[in-house]
Amino acid sequence: MEARPVETKRRTLVKAILWNVIGFTVMSLVGLLATGSAAVGGAMALANTVIGFLSYLVYERVWTRIDWGRRETRHHV
């Protein structure tokens, strides 16, 4: 029997959320340092996070359909 690792939609969503929380935090600090304003830095970070989140979800779901670079594992019972 051959098994192929499957990336579930839920796993993709959790990964995207966690990655974007990290990104939002970093971008907020960068925006604050670059502009001197927490409000402007936060707005820049929020826009970046929303765009990045949606892009990441699409990107991950596309890659779940690409078999290139995957190894098939065989489970012997």
Gaussian input, Z-matrix of N, CA and C with variables (Angstrom, degrees):
# hf/3-21g

backbone

0 1
 N
 C     1     B1
 C     2     B2     1     A1
 N     3     B3     2     A2     1     D1
 C     4     B4     3     A3     2     D2
 C     5     B5     4     A4     3     D3
 N     6     B6     5     A5     4     D4
 C     7     B7     6     A6     5     D5
 C     8     B8     7     A7     6     D6
 N     9     B9     8     A8     7     D7
 C    10    B10     9     A9     8     D8
 C    11    B11    10    A10     9     D9
 N    12    B12    11    A11    10    D10
 C    13    B13    12    A12    11    D11
 C    14    B14    13    A13    12    D12
 N    15    B15    14    A14    13    D13
 C    16    B16    15    A15    14    D14
 C    17    B17    16    A16    15    D15
 N    18    B18    17    A17    16    D16
 C    19    B19    18    A18    17    D17
 C    20    B20    19    A19    18    D18
 N    21    B21    20    A20    19    D19
 C    22    B22    21    A21    20    D20
 C    23    B23    22    A22    21    D21
 N    24    B24    23    A23    22    D22
 C    25    B25    24    A24    23    D23
 C    26    B26    25    A25    24    D24
 N    27    B27    26    A26    25    D25
 C    28    B28    27    A27    26    D26
 C    29    B29    28    A28    27    D27
 N    30    B30    29    A29    28    D28
 C    31    B31    30    A30    29    D29
 C    32    B32    31    A31    30    D30
 N    33    B33    32    A32    31    D31
 C    34    B34    33    A33    32    D32
 C    35    B35    34    A34    33    D33
 N    36    B36    35    A35    34    D34
 C    37    B37    36    A36    35    D35
 C    38    B38    37    A37    36    D36
 N    39    B39    38    A38    37    D37
 C    40    B40    39    A39    38    D38
 C    41    B41    40    A40    39    D39
 N    42    B42    41    A41    40    D40
 C    43    B43    42    A42    41    D41
 C    44    B44    43    A43    42    D42
 N    45    B45    44    A44    43    D43
 C    46    B46    45    A45    44    D44
 C    47    B47    46    A46    45    D45
 N    48    B48    47    A47    46    D46
 C    49    B49    48    A48    47    D47
 C    50    B50    49    A49    48    D48
 N    51    B51    50    A50    49    D49
 C    52    B52    51    A51    50    D50
 C    53    B53    52    A52    51    D51
 N    54    B54    53    A53    52    D52
 C    55    B55    54    A54    53    D53
 C    56    B56    55    A55    54    D54
 N    57    B57    56    A56    55    D55
 C    58    B58    57    A57    56    D56
 C    59    B59    58    A58    57    D57
 N    60    B60    59    A59    58    D58
 C    61    B61    60    A60    59    D59
 C    62    B62    61    A61    60    D60
 N    63    B63    62    A62    61    D61
 C    64    B64    63    A63    62    D62
 C    65    B65    64    A64    63    D63
 N    66    B66    65    A65    64    D64
 C    67    B67    66    A66    65    D65
 C    68    B68    67    A67    66    D66
 N    69    B69    68    A68    67    D67
 C    70    B70    69    A69    68    D68
 C    71    B71    70    A70    69    D69
 N    72    B72    71    A71    70    D70
 C    73    B73    72    A72    71    D71
 C    74    B74    73    A73    72    D72
 N    75    B75    74    A74    73    D73
 C    76    B76    75    A75    74    D74
 C    77    B77    76    A76    75    D75
 N    78    B78    77    A77    76    D76
 C    79    B79    78    A78    77    D77
 C    80    B80    79    A79    78    D78
 N    81    B81    80    A80    79    D79
 C    82    B82    81    A81    80    D80
 C    83    B83    82    A82    81    D81
 N    84    B84    83    A83    82    D82
 C    85    B85    84    A84    83    D83
 C    86    B86    85    A85    84    D84
 N    87    B87    86    A86    85    D85
 C    88    B88    87    A87    86    D86
 C    89    B89    88    A88    87    D87
 N    90    B90    89    A89    88    D88
 C    91    B91    90    A90    89    D89
 C    92    B92    91    A91    90    D90
 N    93    B93    92    A92    91    D91
 C    94    B94    93    A93    92    D92
 C    95    B95    94    A94    93    D93
 N    96    B96    95    A95    94    D94
 C    97    B97    96    A96    95    D95
 C    98    B98    97    A97    96    D96
 N    99    B99    98    A98    97    D97
 C   100   B100    99    A99    98    D98
 C   101   B101   100   A100    99    D99
 N   102   B102   101   A101   100   D100
 C   103   B103   102   A102   101   D101
 C   104   B104   103   A103   102   D102
 N   105   B105   104   A104   103   D103
 C   106   B106   105   A105   104   D104
 C   107   B107   106   A106   105   D105
 N   108   B108   107   A107   106   D106
 C   109   B109   108   A108   107   D107
 C   110   B110   109   A109   108   D108
 N   111   B111   110   A110   109   D109
 C   112   B112   111   A111   110   D110
 C   113   B113   112   A112   111   D111
 N   114   B114   113   A113   112   D112
 C   115   B115   114   A114   113   D113
 C   116   B116   115   A115   114   D114
 N   117   B117   116   A116   115   D115
 C   118   B118   117   A117   116   D116
 C   119   B119   118   A118   117   D117
 N   120   B120   119   A119   118   D118
 C   121   B121   120   A120   119   D119
 C   122   B122   121   A121   120   D120
 N   123   B123   122   A122   121   D121
 C   124   B124   123   A123   122   D122
 C   125   B125   124   A124   123   D123
 N   126   B126   125   A125   124   D124
 C   127   B127   126   A126   125   D125
 C   128   B128   127   A127   126   D126
 N   129   B129   128   A128   127   D127
 C   130   B130   129   A129   128   D128
 C   131   B131   130   A130   129   D129
 N   132   B132   131   A131   130   D130
 C   133   B133   132   A132   131   D131
 C   134   B134   133   A133   132   D132
 N   135   B135   134   A134   133   D133
 C   136   B136   135   A135   134   D134
 C   137   B137   136   A136   135   D135
 N   138   B138   137   A137   136   D136
 C   139   B139   138   A138   137   D137
 C   140   B140   139   A139   138   D138
 N   141   B141   140   A140   139   D139
 C   142   B142   141   A141   140   D140
 C   143   B143   142   A142   141   D141
 N   144   B144   143   A143   142   D142
 C   145   B145   144   A144   143   D143
 C   146   B146   145   A145   144   D144
 N   147   B147   146   A146   145   D145
 C   148   B148   147   A147   146   D146
 C   149   B149   148   A148   147   D147
 N   150   B150   149   A149   148   D148
 C   151   B151   150   A150   149   D149
 C   152   B152   151   A151   150   D150
 N   153   B153   152   A152   151   D151
 C   154   B154   153   A153   152   D152
 C   155   B155   154   A154   153   D153
 N   156   B156   155   A155   154   D154
 C   157   B157   156   A156   155   D155
 C   158   B158   157   A157   156   D156
 N   159   B159   158   A158   157   D157
 C   160   B160   159   A159   158   D158
 C   161   B161   160   A160   159   D159
 N   162   B162   161   A161   160   D160
 C   163   B163   162   A162   161   D161
 C   164   B164   163   A163   162   D162
 N   165   B165   164   A164   163   D163
 C   166   B166   165   A165   164   D164
 C   167   B167   166   A166   165   D165
 N   168   B168   167   A167   166   D166
 C   169   B169   168   A168   167   D167
 C   170   B170   169   A169   168   D168
 N   171   B171   170   A170   169   D169
 C   172   B172   171   A171   170   D170
 C   173   B173   172   A172   171   D171
 N   174   B174   173   A173   172   D172
 C   175   B175   174   A174   173   D173
 C   176   B176   175   A175   174   D174
 N   177   B177   176   A176   175   D175
 C   178   B178   177   A177   176   D176
 C   179   B179   178   A178   177   D177
 N   180   B180   179   A179   178   D178
 C   181   B181   180   A180   179   D179
 C   182   B182   181   A181   180   D180
 N   183   B183   182   A182   181   D181
 C   184   B184   183   A183   182   D182
 C   185   B185   184   A184   183   D183
 N   186   B186   185   A185   184   D184
 C   187   B187   186   A186   185   D185
 C   188   B188   187   A187   186   D186
 N   189   B189   188   A188   187   D187
 C   190   B190   189   A189   188   D188
 C   191   B191   190   A190   189   D189
 N   192   B192   191   A191   190   D190
 C   193   B193   192   A192   191   D191
 C   194   B194   193   A193   192   D192
 N   195   B195   194   A194   193   D193
 C   196   B196   195   A195   194   D194
 C   197   B197   196   A196   195   D195
 N   198   B198   197   A197   196   D196
 C   199   B199   198   A198   197   D197
 C   200   B200   199   A199   198   D198
 N   201   B201   200   A200   199   D199
 C   202   B202   201   A201   200   D200
 C   203   B203   202   A202   201   D201
 N   204   B204   203   A203   202   D202
 C   205   B205   204   A204   203   D203
 C   206   B206   205   A205   204   D204
 N   207   B207   206   A206   205   D205
 C   208   B208   207   A207   206   D206
 C   209   B209   208   A208   207   D207
 N   210   B210   209   A209   208   D208
 C   211   B211   210   A210   209   D209
 C   212   B212   211   A211   210   D210
 N   213   B213   212   A212   211   D211
 C   214   B214   213   A213   212   D212
 C   215   B215   214   A214   213   D213
 N   216   B216   215   A215   214   D214
 C   217   B217   216   A216   215   D215
 C   218   B218   217   A217   216   D216
 N   219   B219   218   A218   217   D217
 C   220   B220   219   A219   218   D218
 C   221   B221   220   A220   219   D219
 N   222   B222   221   A221   220   D220
 C   223   B223   222   A222   221   D221
 C   224   B224   223   A223   222   D222
 N   225   B225   224   A224   223   D223
 C   226   B226   225   A225   224   D224
 C   227   B227   226   A226   225   D225
 N   228   B228   227   A227   226   D226
 C   229   B229   228   A228   227   D227
 C   230   B230   229   A229   228   D228

   B1=1.4498
   B2=1.5294
   B3=1.2988
   B4=1.4610
   B5=1.5175
   B6=1.3156
   B7=1.4647
   B8=1.5121
   B9=1.2975
   B10=1.4592
   B11=1.5235
   B12=1.3256
   B13=1.4649
   B14=1.5271
   B15=1.2999
   B16=1.4625
   B17=1.5273
   B18=1.3068
   B19=1.4648
   B20=1.5187
   B21=1.3229
   B22=1.4600
   B23=1.5273
   B24=1.3077
   B25=1.4648
   B26=1.5232
   B27=1.3188
   B28=1.4626
   B29=1.5249
   B30=1.3338
   B31=1.4622
   B32=1.5293
   B33=1.3311
   B34=1.4606
   B35=1.5263
   B36=1.3131
   B37=1.4626
   B38=1.5333
   B39=1.3286
   B40=1.4649
   B41=1.5265
   B42=1.3297
   B43=1.4608
   B44=1.5229
   B45=1.3096
   B46=1.4669
   B47=1.5264
   B48=1.3199
   B49=1.4678
   B50=1.5224
   B51=1.3195
   B52=1.4650
   B53=1.5295
   B54=1.3139
   B55=1.4576
   B56=1.5320
   B57=1.3171
   B58=1.4627
   B59=1.5226
   B60=1.3050
   B61=1.4668
   B62=1.5303
   B63=1.3180
   B64=1.4710
   B65=1.5291
   B66=1.3134
   B67=1.4605
   B68=1.5184
   B69=1.3237
   B70=1.4591
   B71=1.5286
   B72=1.3223
   B73=1.4618
   B74=1.5242
   B75=1.3215
   B76=1.4710
   B77=1.5211
   B78=1.3327
   B79=1.4615
   B80=1.5269
   B81=1.3260
   B82=1.4642
   B83=1.5218
   B84=1.3230
   B85=1.4657
   B86=1.5258
   B87=1.3138
   B88=1.4680
   B89=1.5238
   B90=1.3390
   B91=1.4660
   B92=1.5121
   B93=1.3221
   B94=1.4594
   B95=1.5274
   B96=1.3268
   B97=1.4655
   B98=1.5281
   B99=1.3378
   B100=1.4615
   B101=1.5288
   B102=1.3411
   B103=1.4645
   B104=1.5266
   B105=1.3191
   B106=1.4594
   B107=1.5196
   B108=1.3140
   B109=1.4619
   B110=1.5314
   B111=1.3378
   B112=1.4610
   B113=1.5294
   B114=1.3227
   B115=1.4675
   B116=1.5255
   B117=1.3307
   B118=1.4707
   B119=1.5233
   B120=1.3297
   B121=1.4646
   B122=1.5144
   B123=1.3374
   B124=1.4644
   B125=1.5129
   B126=1.3355
   B127=1.4713
   B128=1.5255
   B129=1.3314
   B130=1.4686
   B131=1.5283
   B132=1.3191
   B133=1.4586
   B134=1.5250
   B135=1.3265
   B136=1.4628
   B137=1.5318
   B138=1.3208
   B139=1.4693
   B140=1.5267
   B141=1.3244
   B142=1.4603
   B143=1.5300
   B144=1.3222
   B145=1.4635
   B146=1.5250
   B147=1.3227
   B148=1.4672
   B149=1.5261
   B150=1.3093
   B151=1.4650
   B152=1.5223
   B153=1.3266
   B154=1.4635
   B155=1.5157
   B156=1.3175
   B157=1.4674
   B158=1.5229
   B159=1.3085
   B160=1.4696
   B161=1.5288
   B162=1.3121
   B163=1.4690
   B164=1.5190
   B165=1.3322
   B166=1.4661
   B167=1.5262
   B168=1.3289
   B169=1.4629
   B170=1.5217
   B171=1.3178
   B172=1.4671
   B173=1.5265
   B174=1.3155
   B175=1.4575
   B176=1.5396
   B177=1.3167
   B178=1.4659
   B179=1.5238
   B180=1.3129
   B181=1.4670
   B182=1.5262
   B183=1.3192
   B184=1.4646
   B185=1.5241
   B186=1.3269
   B187=1.4655
   B188=1.5295
   B189=1.3368
   B190=1.4704
   B191=1.5228
   B192=1.3169
   B193=1.4714
   B194=1.5285
   B195=1.3159
   B196=1.4599
   B197=1.5192
   B198=1.3149
   B199=1.4615
   B200=1.5222
   B201=1.3131
   B202=1.4545
   B203=1.5336
   B204=1.3143
   B205=1.4528
   B206=1.5185
   B207=1.3060
   B208=1.4612
   B209=1.5184
   B210=1.2932
   B211=1.4655
   B212=1.5127
   B213=1.2875
   B214=1.4492
   B215=1.5129
   B216=1.3112
   B217=1.4633
   B218=1.5049
   B219=1.2881
   B220=1.4627
   B221=1.5165
   B222=1.3060
   B223=1.4626
   B224=1.5218
   B225=1.2958
   B226=1.4612
   B227=1.5240
   B228=1.2967
   B229=1.4601
   B230=1.4929
   A1=108.98
   A2=116.40
   A3=121.12
   A4=109.89
   A5=114.95
   A6=120.15
   A7=109.04
   A8=116.00
   A9=121.63
   A10=107.79
   A11=116.92
   A12=117.93
   A13=110.70
   A14=115.47
   A15=120.42
   A16=108.58
   A17=115.29
   A18=122.20
   A19=106.74
   A20=117.26
   A21=120.21
   A22=110.28
   A23=115.87
   A24=120.51
   A25=110.31
   A26=117.17
   A27=120.85
   A28=111.07
   A29=116.97
   A30=121.33
   A31=110.23
   A32=116.57
   A33=121.09
   A34=110.56
   A35=117.01
   A36=121.37
   A37=111.15
   A38=117.77
   A39=121.10
   A40=110.35
   A41=117.16
   A42=120.55
   A43=110.90
   A44=116.95
   A45=121.36
   A46=111.08
   A47=116.84
   A48=120.16
   A49=110.65
   A50=117.02
   A51=120.51
   A52=111.83
   A53=116.79
   A54=120.37
   A55=110.87
   A56=116.22
   A57=119.88
   A58=112.74
   A59=118.84
   A60=120.77
   A61=109.03
   A62=115.83
   A63=120.34
   A64=109.75
   A65=116.52
   A66=121.27
   A67=112.52
   A68=117.27
   A69=121.42
   A70=111.12
   A71=115.43
   A72=120.01
   A73=111.24
   A74=115.57
   A75=120.14
   A76=110.76
   A77=117.16
   A78=120.55
   A79=111.64
   A80=118.24
   A81=120.58
   A82=110.90
   A83=116.09
   A84=119.69
   A85=111.43
   A86=116.95
   A87=120.84
   A88=109.98
   A89=116.58
   A90=120.83
   A91=112.18
   A92=116.66
   A93=120.95
   A94=110.74
   A95=116.23
   A96=119.55
   A97=112.05
   A98=116.52
   A99=120.29
   A100=112.59
   A101=116.82
   A102=119.37
   A103=113.54
   A104=116.60
   A105=120.06
   A106=112.63
   A107=117.03
   A108=121.73
   A109=109.78
   A110=115.59
   A111=119.38
   A112=110.64
   A113=117.43
   A114=121.06
   A115=111.47
   A116=116.90
   A117=120.62
   A118=109.75
   A119=116.76
   A120=120.44
   A121=111.77
   A122=116.39
   A123=120.44
   A124=112.55
   A125=116.90
   A126=120.53
   A127=110.82
   A128=115.99
   A129=120.26
   A130=110.00
   A131=116.48
   A132=121.46
   A133=111.01
   A134=116.97
   A135=120.75
   A136=110.77
   A137=116.97
   A138=120.19
   A139=110.36
   A140=116.68
   A141=121.30
   A142=111.13
   A143=116.87
   A144=121.55
   A145=111.67
   A146=117.31
   A147=120.50
   A148=110.44
   A149=116.77
   A150=120.65
   A151=110.58
   A152=116.31
   A153=120.62
   A154=112.66
   A155=117.12
   A156=121.86
   A157=111.13
   A158=116.17
   A159=119.83
   A160=111.61
   A161=116.29
   A162=120.28
   A163=111.13
   A164=116.55
   A165=121.23
   A166=111.33
   A167=117.56
   A168=120.00
   A169=111.30
   A170=116.74
   A171=120.64
   A172=110.01
   A173=117.34
   A174=123.30
   A175=111.48
   A176=116.91
   A177=121.07
   A178=111.77
   A179=116.98
   A180=119.34
   A181=111.06
   A182=118.00
   A183=120.50
   A184=109.56
   A185=117.11
   A186=120.84
   A187=112.77
   A188=118.45
   A189=118.58
   A190=111.32
   A191=116.90
   A192=121.40
   A193=113.12
   A194=117.04
   A195=121.38
   A196=109.05
   A197=116.94
   A198=121.22
   A199=113.46
   A200=118.11
   A201=121.37
   A202=111.17
   A203=116.33
   A204=121.62
   A205=115.53
   A206=117.42
   A207=120.76
   A208=109.13
   A209=114.58
   A210=120.21
   A211=107.51
   A212=114.93
   A213=118.80
   A214=108.90
   A215=115.54
   A216=119.81
   A217=109.23
   A218=115.17
   A219=119.99
   A220=108.08
   A221=114.54
   A222=120.24
   A223=107.56
   A224=115.55
   A225=120.81
   A226=108.80
   A227=114.92
   A228=119.29
   A229=110.16
   D1=133.08
   D2=179.97
   D3=-103.71
   D4=137.48
   D5=177.91
   D6=-122.69
   D7=145.73
   D8=178.91
   D9=-125.97
   D10=130.93
   D11=178.24
   D12=-59.10
   D13=136.10
   D14=-178.39
   D15=-120.52
   D16=129.33
   D17=175.72
   D18=-90.21
   D19=112.12
   D20=180.00
   D21=-76.74
   D22=158.78
   D23=177.97
   D24=-63.15
   D25=-36.80
   D26=179.75
   D27=-64.65
   D28=-43.73
   D29=178.16
   D30=-61.84
   D31=-44.10
   D32=177.88
   D33=-59.36
   D34=-43.00
   D35=-179.30
   D36=-64.75
   D37=-45.66
   D38=-179.97
   D39=-63.09
   D40=-43.73
   D41=177.20
   D42=-59.50
   D43=-43.73
   D44=-178.73
   D45=-64.47
   D46=-42.60
   D47=-179.79
   D48=-63.61
   D49=-49.45
   D50=-178.91
   D51=-61.85
   D52=-43.65
   D53=179.14
   D54=-61.88
   D55=-39.34
   D56=-178.60
   D57=-74.61
   D58=-28.40
   D59=173.16
   D60=-63.60
   D61=-44.26
   D62=177.17
   D63=-62.28
   D64=-48.18
   D65=-179.28
   D66=-61.77
   D67=-41.34
   D68=179.02
   D69=-61.56
   D70=-42.63
   D71=179.54
   D72=-62.51
   D73=-47.43
   D74=179.89
   D75=-63.95
   D76=-46.18
   D77=-178.67
   D78=-65.39
   D79=-34.46
   D80=176.55
   D81=-62.21
   D82=-43.48
   D83=178.19
   D84=-65.81
   D85=-43.11
   D86=178.23
   D87=-62.46
   D88=-45.35
   D89=178.99
   D90=-61.80
   D91=-40.99
   D92=177.81
   D93=-63.49
   D94=-46.19
   D95=179.87
   D96=-66.13
   D97=-36.35
   D98=-177.41
   D99=-75.11
   D100=-34.65
   D101=-174.28
   D102=-108.78
   D103=-20.40
   D104=-175.58
   D105=78.80
   D106=3.01
   D107=-177.83
   D108=-122.65
   D109=124.52
   D110=177.02
   D111=-66.78
   D112=-35.06
   D113=-179.10
   D114=-67.06
   D115=-47.56
   D116=179.84
   D117=-67.63
   D118=-44.12
   D119=178.12
   D120=-60.95
   D121=-40.93
   D122=178.13
   D123=-66.56
   D124=-39.02
   D125=178.29
   D126=-65.23
   D127=-40.97
   D128=177.10
   D129=-62.91
   D130=-43.41
   D131=-179.33
   D132=-65.39
   D133=-40.31
   D134=179.98
   D135=-64.24
   D136=-46.14
   D137=178.48
   D138=-60.50
   D139=-45.36
   D140=179.00
   D141=-61.33
   D142=-41.22
   D143=-177.74
   D144=-66.44
   D145=-44.25
   D146=-179.91
   D147=-63.12
   D148=-47.25
   D149=179.45
   D150=-63.74
   D151=-44.36
   D152=-179.97
   D153=-65.00
   D154=-39.54
   D155=179.68
   D156=-61.84
   D157=-49.59
   D158=-179.76
   D159=-64.75
   D160=-40.52
   D161=178.39
   D162=-63.65
   D163=-42.16
   D164=-179.67
   D165=-63.49
   D166=-42.82
   D167=179.18
   D168=-59.99
   D169=-46.77
   D170=178.65
   D171=-62.52
   D172=-46.67
   D173=-179.54
   D174=-56.79
   D175=-48.58
   D176=-179.23
   D177=-64.66
   D178=-41.68
   D179=-178.78
   D180=-68.29
   D181=-34.57
   D182=175.69
   D183=-63.43
   D184=-45.14
   D185=-178.31
   D186=-66.24
   D187=-23.95
   D188=177.33
   D189=-67.17
   D190=-19.15
   D191=-179.50
   D192=-94.08
   D193=-3.32
   D194=-177.95
   D195=-102.44
   D196=121.36
   D197=-178.08
   D198=-85.44
   D199=-14.31
   D200=-177.66
   D201=-54.45
   D202=132.71
   D203=176.18
   D204=83.36
   D205=-0.34
   D206=177.70
   D207=-91.80
   D208=147.22
   D209=173.48
   D210=-110.75
   D211=137.42
   D212=177.02
   D213=-86.54
   D214=138.30
   D215=177.43
   D216=-108.36
   D217=146.45
   D218=179.00
   D219=-114.73
   D220=132.17
   D221=177.60
   D222=-107.99
   D223=123.18
   D224=178.29
   D225=-99.01
   D226=128.73
   D227=-179.34
   D228=-105.85

